[in-house]
Amino acid sequence: MSSSSYEAQDVLRVEDHESDAIRSELGSDYGKVVAGAEAAAIHEQQDLGVVEAFRKHWKAALWSLGLSTALVMEGYDVVVINSFYGSNAFIDRFGTVVGNSKVITAPWQTGLSNSALVGEVIGLLVQGWASDRWGYRPVYMTSMVFMTLTIFIPVFAQSLPMLSAGEVLMGIPWGVFQTLTTTYAAEICPTQLRPYMTSYVCFCWGLGIFLSSIVVRATLNMAGQWAWRMPFALQWVWPVPLFLIAYFAPESPWHYARKGRYEEAKASLRKMQTTQSGEDESHIDNKVSLMRHTNALEKAETAGASYLECFRKANVRRTLLVCIVYSLQWWCGNPLMSYSVVFFRRAGLSQNNAFNLNIIMNTTYMIGTVSSWFLLRGMGRRTLYLLGASFCCLHLILIGTLGFFDSTSISWAIGSLLITFALAYNCTIGPGAYTIIAEIPSSRLLAKSIVLARLTYVLTGLVTNTLTPRMLSPDAWNWGARGAFLYLGTCGLILVILFFQLPESRNRTTAEMDELFHHGIPARKFASTKLDLYHAKHFATPNDGARIASLTDSKDEKDLDHPVNIATLDA
């Protein structure tokens, strides 16, 4: 069905050949599953506020929060490495004499910053395959054990090559955590909670950056090698408690549903059910029916669930979108924030005061993520993300222009703009990306789509981590703040692309997103398109029409944020 035929009939419906394929997949359970799926979809789309969503579904939120905390370690280490480039103890141990002083040269800054990213590529590829086969919890726990062992290498590194090798190995479990935690959060949380728990990944990343800033600041005045070894050793605090959380956590019910293990899917849902939600066993049955119906619908539209399938038919549009959305986190100028200490030092601040201001800047990750929860609900994903890209472009113009001047006050102004840039980024692009990439792909290709998106992110990071030190380093290109104009070009280009291609996914179920993409609905019409995924002519018996009315809570219908057609025998 084309978009033009959609406009003619006003309501988008499942095509006949898709319905036949769904009937074949579900067999004799067809009528029961369709009725339960419809009821679950209505219930999922209640318009709950931030506080109410957490109150009703606090168990799912806590399990998601627990596993996502693994990202604290990655955020911690990334900033630890970059912060060491301005640490006297680290420079004295590993620096090269340039002129009259020692520095960590631009090539080694590039190598150390990129080492973890190389390992993450391996982890990403492993996670996409392993989690589909064994589930999220076993892969998570195995990665935690591996993480514990790899920390030994940077702690006892004797040279920059050894430190680089340790970063590569630690990057492997980080690659696993990056995509596994987002996928897990998207699958265990109901639609109302999904944007908050997926964007919480950004909060964890920011918390790691914040903690690393405090640790590096605390060790600045330490004498000897433990000034830089201690920050690495502190990472042993995390693996054991996170391993235990994963051990007791429920597996994703979507994983069980895709494997046809429906009773185990129900057991996972029971483990997350709360008395505050007002849900009973019928709601659990309906949720599993929604999973079965969505899985059958996606099978009708796609041939399989391989990486190749991500680039076929409507899926290629979804895959490219999540890759572009994720890459903007680099191309918007974010790498410049990592070098704020450099600008503060040029402004005449002491090492201690420069790191103090860096700590203040890093609090914006957490402040911004919590703020984004309310902005995502009020503004939606599309508007918030485009607004964030626009704010970044404005900051890059100002920073780049100031780069043509040289004075202490100019360095102060650039450093201050980097702080406001960080706040704008962390209220919009930072957390918003995690929500968008969790809502755009189909459920069967969710893990693989996020892996491809994160792989794009990592490869983009390899490029920007190579360019940025050379742009800023006095022993390389020495562009200074004028390097912001490079990121202005990339951010502006992606802003234009997303303006025409990024759809609104707020309060849409996975099945609804499947149909909107399958029929090629323009991005600007996603929010207003009416859907009927449960047309009555596809019911197995006349009694199934009545079954929907009995399973659907009238209050759920009243609370819907956008129209969804209820199937009736007269439809």
C-alpha positions as CSV (number, residue, x, y, z in Angstrom):
1,M,0.0,0.0,0.0
2,S,1.5,3.4,-1.0
3,S,1.3,6.6,1.0
4,S,-1.2,7.9,-1.6
5,S,-3.6,5.1,-1.0
6,Y,-3.3,5.7,2.7
7,E,-4.4,9.3,2.2
8,A,-7.4,8.1,0.2
9,Q,-8.7,5.7,2.8
10,D,-7.7,7.8,5.9
11,V,-7.0,4.8,8.1
12,L,-3.9,2.6,7.6
13,R,-4.8,-1.1,7.9
14,V,-3.0,-4.5,7.7
15,E,-2.9,-5.8,4.1
16,D,-4.7,-9.0,3.3
17,H,-1.5,-11.0,2.5
18,E,0.0,-9.9,5.8
19,S,-3.2,-11.0,7.6
20,D,-3.0,-14.3,6.0
21,A,0.6,-14.8,7.0
22,I,-0.3,-13.8,10.6
23,R,-3.2,-16.3,10.6
24,S,-0.8,-19.0,9.4
25,E,1.8,-18.1,12.0
26,L,-0.6,-18.0,14.9
27,G,-2.7,-21.0,13.9
28,S,-5.7,-21.9,16.0
29,D,-4.7,-19.2,18.6
30,Y,-5.3,-16.5,16.0
31,G,-8.5,-15.0,17.3
32,K,-7.5,-15.1,20.9
33,V,-4.0,-13.6,20.2
34,V,-5.4,-10.7,18.1
35,A,-8.1,-9.8,20.7
36,G,-5.5,-9.9,23.5
37,A,-3.0,-7.9,21.4
38,E,-5.6,-5.2,20.7
39,A,-6.4,-4.9,24.4
40,A,-2.7,-4.8,25.4
41,A,-2.1,-2.1,22.8
42,I,-4.9,0.1,24.2
43,H,-3.6,-0.4,27.7
44,E,0.0,0.4,26.8
45,Q,-0.9,3.7,25.3
46,Q,-2.3,5.4,28.4
47,D,-0.9,8.9,28.7
48,L,1.0,8.7,32.0
49,G,3.2,11.4,33.4
50,V,6.8,10.8,34.4
51,V,6.1,10.2,38.1
52,E,3.0,8.1,37.5
53,A,4.9,5.9,35.0
54,F,7.6,5.2,37.6
55,R,5.0,4.6,40.3
56,K,3.0,2.1,38.3
57,H,6.0,0.2,36.9
58,W,8.7,0.7,39.4
59,K,9.9,-3.0,39.3
60,A,10.7,-2.9,35.6
61,A,12.3,0.5,36.1
62,L,14.6,-0.8,38.9
63,W,15.7,-3.8,36.9
64,S,16.4,-1.6,33.9
65,L,18.3,0.9,36.1
66,G,20.4,-1.9,37.6
67,L,21.6,-3.4,34.3
68,S,22.1,0.0,32.7
69,T,24.5,1.0,35.4
70,A,27.2,-1.0,33.6
71,L,27.6,2.1,31.3
72,V,29.0,4.0,34.3
73,M,32.2,2.1,33.7
74,E,32.6,3.1,30.1
75,G,31.8,6.8,30.7
76,Y,34.3,6.7,33.6
77,D,37.1,5.3,31.6
78,V,36.7,7.5,28.5
79,V,37.1,10.6,30.6
80,V,39.9,9.1,32.7
81,I,42.0,8.7,29.6
82,N,41.3,12.1,28.2
83,S,41.8,13.8,31.6
84,F,45.3,12.2,31.9
85,Y,46.5,14.3,29.0
86,G,46.5,17.2,31.4
87,S,47.7,15.3,34.5
88,N,51.3,16.1,35.5
89,A,51.9,12.6,37.0
90,F,50.8,10.9,33.8
91,I,52.8,13.3,31.6
92,D,55.9,12.8,33.7
93,R,55.6,9.0,33.3
94,F,54.6,8.7,29.6
95,G,55.2,12.1,28.1
96,T,57.5,13.1,25.2
97,V,59.7,16.2,25.3
98,V,58.5,18.8,22.9
99,G,60.3,22.1,23.1
100,N,61.0,22.8,26.8
101,S,58.3,20.5,28.3
102,K,56.8,17.1,28.2
103,V,53.5,16.4,26.5
104,I,51.4,13.4,25.4
105,T,51.8,13.7,21.6
106,A,48.8,13.9,19.3
107,P,49.4,10.4,17.8
108,W,49.4,8.8,21.2
109,Q,46.3,10.8,22.3
110,T,44.6,9.5,19.2
111,G,45.8,5.9,19.9
112,L,44.7,5.9,23.5
113,S,41.3,7.5,22.9
114,N,40.6,5.1,20.1
115,S,41.8,1.9,21.7
116,A,38.6,1.2,23.6
117,L,36.6,2.0,20.5
118,V,38.4,-0.8,18.6
119,G,37.5,-3.3,21.3
120,E,33.9,-2.0,21.3
121,V,33.5,-3.0,17.7
122,I,34.3,-6.6,18.6
123,G,31.9,-6.5,21.6
124,L,29.1,-5.0,19.5
125,L,29.3,-7.8,16.9
126,V,29.4,-10.5,19.6
127,Q,26.5,-9.0,21.5
128,G,24.1,-8.9,18.5
129,W,24.6,-12.6,17.9
130,A,25.0,-13.9,21.4
131,S,22.0,-12.1,23.0
132,D,19.7,-13.4,20.3
133,R,20.9,-16.9,21.0
134,W,21.2,-17.1,24.8
135,G,19.3,-14.0,26.1
136,Y,20.5,-10.8,27.7
137,R,21.3,-12.0,31.2
138,P,23.8,-14.7,30.4
139,V,25.7,-12.5,28.0
140,Y,25.7,-9.6,30.5
141,M,27.1,-11.8,33.3
142,T,29.8,-13.4,31.1
143,S,30.9,-9.9,30.0
144,M,31.1,-8.8,33.7
145,V,33.5,-11.6,34.4
146,F,35.6,-10.7,31.4
147,M,35.6,-7.1,32.5
148,T,36.9,-8.0,35.9
149,L,39.9,-9.7,34.4
150,T,40.8,-7.0,31.8
151,I,41.0,-4.3,34.4
152,F,44.3,-5.8,35.6
153,I,46.1,-4.6,32.4
154,P,45.7,-0.8,32.7
155,V,46.2,-0.9,36.4
156,F,49.7,-2.5,36.0
157,A,50.6,-1.0,32.6
158,Q,54.3,-0.2,32.2
159,S,54.1,1.5,28.8
160,L,51.7,3.3,26.5
161,P,51.4,0.3,24.2
162,M,50.5,-1.9,27.2
163,L,47.9,0.7,28.4
164,S,46.5,0.8,24.8
165,A,46.1,-3.0,24.7
166,G,44.3,-3.0,28.1
167,E,41.9,-0.4,26.7
168,V,41.2,-2.6,23.7
169,L,40.3,-5.6,25.8
170,M,38.2,-3.5,28.2
171,G,36.4,-2.1,25.2
172,I,35.0,-5.6,24.3
173,P,32.6,-5.9,27.3
174,W,31.8,-2.2,27.0
175,G,30.6,-2.9,23.4
176,V,28.3,-5.5,24.8
177,F,26.9,-3.3,27.5
178,Q,26.3,-0.3,25.1
179,T,23.7,-2.1,23.1
180,L,22.5,-4.8,25.5
181,T,21.3,-2.4,28.1
182,T,19.4,-0.2,25.7
183,T,17.7,-3.2,24.1
184,Y,16.9,-4.7,27.5
185,A,15.4,-1.5,28.7
186,A,13.3,-1.2,25.6
187,E,11.9,-4.7,25.9
188,I,11.1,-5.0,29.6
189,C,9.6,-1.6,30.1
190,P,6.0,-0.7,29.0
191,T,5.6,2.1,26.4
192,Q,5.0,4.7,29.0
193,L,8.3,4.0,30.7
194,R,10.4,3.3,27.6
195,P,11.7,6.8,26.9
196,Y,12.9,7.3,30.5
197,M,14.7,4.0,30.8
198,T,16.4,4.0,27.4
199,S,17.6,7.6,28.0
200,Y,18.8,6.6,31.4
201,V,21.7,5.0,29.6
202,C,23.0,8.5,28.9
203,F,22.6,9.3,32.6
204,C,24.8,6.4,33.5
205,W,27.4,7.4,31.0
206,G,27.3,10.9,32.4
207,L,27.6,9.6,36.0
208,G,30.7,7.7,35.0
209,I,32.2,10.9,33.5
210,F,31.3,12.8,36.7
211,L,32.8,10.2,39.0
212,S,36.0,10.0,36.9
213,S,36.3,13.8,37.0
214,I,36.1,13.7,40.8
215,V,38.6,10.8,41.1
216,V,41.1,12.5,38.7
217,R,40.7,15.7,40.6
218,A,41.3,13.9,43.9
219,T,44.5,12.2,42.6
220,L,46.0,15.3,40.9
221,N,48.2,16.1,43.9
222,M,49.2,12.5,44.6
223,A,52.9,11.7,44.2
224,G,54.1,8.9,42.0
225,Q,52.5,6.3,39.7
226,W,49.3,5.7,41.7
227,A,48.0,9.2,40.7
228,W,47.0,7.5,37.4
229,R,46.9,3.8,38.4
230,M,44.3,4.4,41.2
231,P,41.5,5.7,38.9
232,F,41.8,2.4,36.9
233,A,41.8,0.2,40.0
234,L,38.6,1.8,41.3
235,Q,36.7,0.2,38.4
236,W,36.8,-3.1,40.3
237,V,34.0,-1.6,42.5
238,W,31.4,-2.3,39.8
239,P,31.5,-5.9,38.4
240,V,30.5,-8.0,41.4
241,P,27.3,-6.1,42.4
242,L,26.3,-5.7,38.7
243,F,26.8,-9.4,38.2
244,L,24.5,-10.2,41.1
245,I,21.8,-7.8,39.8
246,A,21.8,-9.5,36.4
247,Y,21.7,-12.9,38.1
248,F,18.4,-12.1,39.9
249,A,16.9,-9.9,37.1
250,P,14.2,-11.2,34.8
251,E,15.0,-12.1,31.2
252,S,13.4,-10.1,28.5
253,P,9.9,-11.5,27.9
254,W,10.3,-10.5,24.2
255,H,13.3,-12.8,24.0
256,Y,11.2,-15.7,25.2
257,A,8.3,-14.8,23.0
258,R,10.5,-14.8,19.9
259,K,11.7,-18.3,20.9
260,G,8.1,-19.5,21.4
261,R,8.6,-19.9,25.1
262,Y,5.4,-18.1,26.1
263,E,5.1,-19.5,29.7
264,E,8.6,-18.2,30.5
265,A,7.7,-14.8,29.0
266,K,4.7,-14.7,31.3
267,A,6.9,-15.6,34.3
268,S,9.2,-12.6,33.4
269,L,6.3,-10.3,33.3
270,R,5.0,-11.5,36.6
271,K,8.4,-10.7,38.2
272,M,7.9,-7.1,37.1
273,Q,4.2,-6.7,37.9
274,T,3.3,-4.3,40.7
275,T,0.1,-3.8,42.7
276,Q,0.3,-0.1,41.9
277,S,-0.2,-0.8,38.2
278,G,-3.7,-2.4,38.8
279,E,-2.8,-5.2,36.4
280,D,-3.7,-8.9,36.9
281,E,-3.1,-12.1,35.1
282,S,-5.3,-11.1,32.1
283,H,-3.0,-8.2,31.4
284,I,0.0,-10.5,31.3
285,D,-1.8,-12.8,28.9
286,N,-2.6,-9.8,26.7
287,K,1.0,-8.6,26.7
288,V,2.2,-11.9,25.6
289,S,-0.5,-11.9,22.9
290,L,0.8,-8.5,21.8
291,M,4.3,-9.9,21.5
292,R,3.1,-12.9,19.5
293,H,1.0,-10.7,17.2
294,T,3.9,-8.2,16.7
295,N,6.3,-11.0,16.0
296,A,3.9,-12.6,13.5
297,L,3.3,-9.3,11.8
298,E,7.1,-8.7,11.4
299,K,7.6,-12.1,10.0
300,A,4.9,-11.4,7.4
301,E,6.8,-8.2,6.4
302,T,10.4,-9.5,6.6
303,A,12.1,-12.7,5.6
304,G,14.2,-13.2,8.6
305,A,16.0,-11.6,11.5
306,S,19.6,-11.5,10.2
307,Y,21.9,-8.5,9.8
308,L,21.1,-8.6,6.1
309,E,17.4,-8.1,6.8
310,C,18.2,-4.7,8.3
311,F,19.0,-3.5,4.8
312,R,16.0,-4.9,3.0
313,K,12.7,-3.3,2.1
314,A,11.4,-0.8,4.8
315,N,14.0,-1.9,7.3
316,V,16.8,-0.1,5.4
317,R,15.1,3.2,6.1
318,R,14.9,2.4,9.8
319,T,18.5,1.2,9.9
320,L,19.9,4.3,8.2
321,L,17.8,6.5,10.6
322,V,19.2,4.9,13.8
323,C,22.7,5.1,12.4
324,I,22.4,8.7,11.5
325,V,20.7,9.6,14.8
326,Y,23.5,7.9,16.8
327,S,26.4,9.4,14.7
328,L,25.1,12.9,15.4
329,Q,26.3,12.4,19.0
330,W,29.8,12.8,17.6
331,W,29.2,15.1,14.6
332,C,27.3,17.7,16.6
333,G,30.7,18.8,18.2
334,N,30.5,16.7,21.3
335,P,34.3,15.8,21.1
336,L,35.1,19.4,21.9
337,M,33.6,19.0,25.4
338,S,36.3,16.5,26.3
339,Y,38.9,19.2,25.8
340,S,37.4,21.8,28.0
341,V,40.3,21.5,30.5
342,V,42.6,22.5,27.7
343,F,40.8,25.8,27.1
344,F,40.5,26.5,30.9
345,R,44.3,26.0,31.2
346,R,44.9,28.4,28.3
347,A,42.7,30.9,30.1
348,G,45.2,30.9,32.9
349,L,43.5,28.6,35.4
350,S,45.6,26.3,37.5
351,Q,45.4,22.6,37.0
352,N,43.2,22.2,40.1
353,N,40.8,24.9,39.1
354,A,40.6,23.7,35.5
355,F,39.5,20.3,36.7
356,N,37.0,21.8,39.2
357,L,35.3,23.6,36.3
358,N,35.4,20.3,34.3
359,I,33.5,18.6,37.2
360,I,30.8,21.3,37.1
361,M,30.4,20.8,33.3
362,N,30.1,17.0,33.7
363,T,27.1,17.4,36.1
364,T,25.1,18.5,33.0
365,Y,24.9,14.9,31.9
366,M,22.8,13.9,34.8
367,I,20.8,17.2,35.0
368,G,20.2,17.1,31.3
369,T,19.0,13.5,31.2
370,V,16.4,14.0,34.0
371,S,15.3,17.2,32.3
372,S,14.9,15.3,29.0
373,W,12.3,12.9,30.6
374,F,9.9,15.8,30.9
375,L,10.9,17.3,27.5
376,L,10.5,14.0,25.7
377,R,6.9,13.7,27.0
378,G,6.0,17.3,26.3
379,M,7.8,17.9,22.9
380,G,8.2,14.4,21.5
381,R,11.3,12.8,20.1
382,R,11.5,14.5,16.7
383,T,11.1,18.1,17.9
384,L,13.5,17.7,20.8
385,Y,16.2,16.1,18.7
386,L,16.0,18.7,15.9
387,L,16.0,21.5,18.5
388,G,19.1,20.1,20.1
389,A,20.9,19.9,16.8
390,S,19.9,23.6,16.2
391,F,21.3,24.6,19.6
392,C,24.6,22.8,18.9
393,C,24.9,24.6,15.5
394,L,24.5,28.0,17.2
395,H,27.1,27.2,19.8
396,L,29.6,26.0,17.2
397,I,29.2,29.2,15.3
398,L,30.0,31.2,18.4
399,I,32.9,29.0,19.5
400,G,34.4,28.9,16.0
401,T,34.2,32.7,15.6
402,L,35.9,33.3,18.9
403,G,38.7,31.0,17.7
404,F,40.0,33.8,15.5
405,F,40.9,35.8,18.5
406,D,43.5,35.1,21.2
407,S,43.3,36.4,24.8
408,T,42.6,35.2,28.3
409,S,39.0,36.5,28.2
410,I,38.4,34.7,24.9
411,S,39.6,31.4,26.4
412,W,37.2,32.0,29.3
413,A,34.3,32.7,26.9
414,I,35.1,29.5,24.9
415,G,35.2,27.4,28.1
416,S,31.9,28.9,29.3
417,L,30.3,28.2,25.9
418,L,31.4,24.6,26.2
419,I,29.5,24.3,29.5
420,T,26.3,25.7,28.0
421,F,26.9,23.5,24.9
422,A,27.1,20.5,27.2
423,L,23.8,21.4,28.9
424,A,22.0,21.8,25.6
425,Y,23.4,18.6,24.3
426,N,22.6,16.6,27.4
427,C,19.0,17.8,27.5
428,T,18.4,16.8,23.9
429,I,20.8,14.9,21.6
430,G,22.5,12.9,24.4
431,P,19.5,11.1,26.0
432,G,17.2,11.6,23.0
433,A,19.3,9.3,20.8
434,Y,18.9,6.3,23.1
435,T,15.1,6.7,23.1
436,I,14.9,7.1,19.3
437,I,17.1,4.1,18.4
438,A,15.0,1.9,20.8
439,E,11.7,2.9,19.2
440,I,12.5,3.0,15.4
441,P,13.6,-0.6,14.7
442,S,11.3,-3.7,14.6
443,S,11.3,-5.9,17.7
444,R,12.9,-8.9,15.8
445,L,15.7,-6.7,14.5
446,L,16.0,-4.4,17.6
447,A,19.2,-5.9,19.0
448,K,20.9,-6.0,15.5
449,S,19.7,-2.5,14.5
450,I,21.1,-1.0,17.7
451,V,24.3,-2.9,17.2
452,L,24.6,-1.4,13.7
453,A,23.8,2.0,15.0
454,R,26.3,1.7,17.8
455,L,28.9,0.4,15.3
456,T,28.3,3.5,13.2
457,Y,28.8,5.5,16.4
458,V,32.1,3.8,17.2
459,L,33.5,4.2,13.7
460,T,32.4,7.8,13.7
461,G,34.2,8.2,17.1
462,L,37.4,6.7,15.6
463,V,37.3,9.5,13.0
464,T,36.5,12.4,15.4
465,N,39.0,11.1,18.0
466,T,41.6,11.2,15.2
467,L,40.6,14.7,14.0
468,T,40.0,16.5,17.3
469,P,43.4,16.2,18.9
470,R,45.1,17.2,15.7
471,M,42.8,20.3,15.4
472,L,43.5,21.4,18.9
473,S,47.1,20.2,19.6
474,P,49.9,22.9,19.2
475,D,52.2,20.3,17.7
476,A,49.7,19.3,14.9
477,W,47.2,21.5,13.0
478,N,46.7,24.0,15.9
479,W,43.3,25.1,14.7
480,G,42.1,25.7,18.3
481,A,38.5,26.7,18.7
482,R,38.2,27.3,14.9
483,G,37.8,23.5,14.6
484,A,34.2,24.1,15.7
485,F,33.4,25.1,12.1
486,L,34.2,21.5,10.9
487,Y,31.5,20.2,13.3
488,L,29.2,23.0,12.3
489,G,29.2,21.6,8.7
490,T,28.5,18.0,9.8
491,C,25.9,19.0,12.4
492,G,24.1,21.2,9.9
493,L,24.0,18.5,7.2
494,I,22.5,15.9,9.6
495,L,20.0,18.4,10.9
496,V,18.7,18.9,7.4
497,I,18.5,15.1,6.8
498,L,16.7,14.5,10.0
499,F,14.2,17.3,9.4
500,F,12.9,15.4,6.4
501,Q,13.4,11.8,7.6
502,L,13.0,11.6,11.4
503,P,9.5,10.5,12.4
504,E,7.7,11.0,15.7
505,S,7.5,7.7,17.7
506,R,6.0,9.0,20.9
507,N,3.3,6.6,22.3
508,R,3.5,4.3,19.3
509,T,3.7,0.5,19.9
510,T,6.3,-1.5,18.0
511,A,3.5,-3.0,15.7
512,E,2.3,0.5,14.8
513,M,5.8,1.6,13.9
514,D,6.2,-1.6,11.8
515,E,3.1,-0.7,9.7
516,L,4.0,3.0,9.3
517,F,7.4,2.1,8.0
518,H,6.1,-0.8,5.9
519,H,3.7,1.5,4.0
520,G,6.2,4.3,3.5
521,I,4.3,6.9,5.5
522,P,6.3,10.3,5.3
523,A,8.1,11.2,8.5
524,R,5.9,14.3,9.1
525,K,2.7,12.2,9.1
526,F,3.7,9.6,11.6
527,A,2.2,11.4,14.5
528,S,-1.2,12.0,12.8
529,T,-1.7,8.7,11.0
530,K,-4.6,6.6,12.2
531,L,-4.0,2.9,12.4
532,D,-6.2,-0.3,12.5
533,L,-4.0,-3.3,13.0
534,Y,-6.8,-5.6,14.1
535,H,-9.4,-5.4,11.3
536,A,-12.5,-7.5,12.0
537,K,-12.5,-9.4,8.7
538,H,-9.4,-11.2,9.8
539,F,-11.0,-12.6,13.0
540,A,-11.3,-16.3,13.2
541,T,-14.9,-16.3,14.5
542,P,-17.6,-13.7,15.0
543,N,-17.2,-14.1,18.8
544,D,-13.7,-12.6,18.6
545,G,-15.1,-9.2,17.9
546,A,-16.9,-9.3,21.2
547,R,-13.7,-10.7,22.9
548,I,-12.0,-7.4,22.3
549,A,-14.7,-5.4,24.0
550,S,-14.4,-7.6,27.0
551,L,-10.6,-7.4,27.2
552,T,-10.3,-3.6,26.6
553,D,-10.6,-1.3,29.6
554,S,-12.7,1.7,28.6
555,K,-10.6,3.9,30.8
556,D,-7.5,2.9,28.7
557,E,-9.2,4.1,25.6
558,K,-10.1,7.4,27.1
559,D,-6.5,8.0,28.1
560,L,-5.0,7.5,24.6
561,D,-2.7,10.2,23.3
562,H,-3.5,9.5,19.6
563,P,-6.3,7.6,17.9
564,V,-6.3,3.9,17.4
565,N,-9.2,2.2,15.8
566,I,-10.9,-0.6,17.7
567,A,-11.8,-3.5,15.5
568,T,-15.5,-4.2,15.2
569,L,-17.6,-6.6,13.2
570,D,-18.8,-3.7,11.0
571,A,-15.3,-2.4,10.2
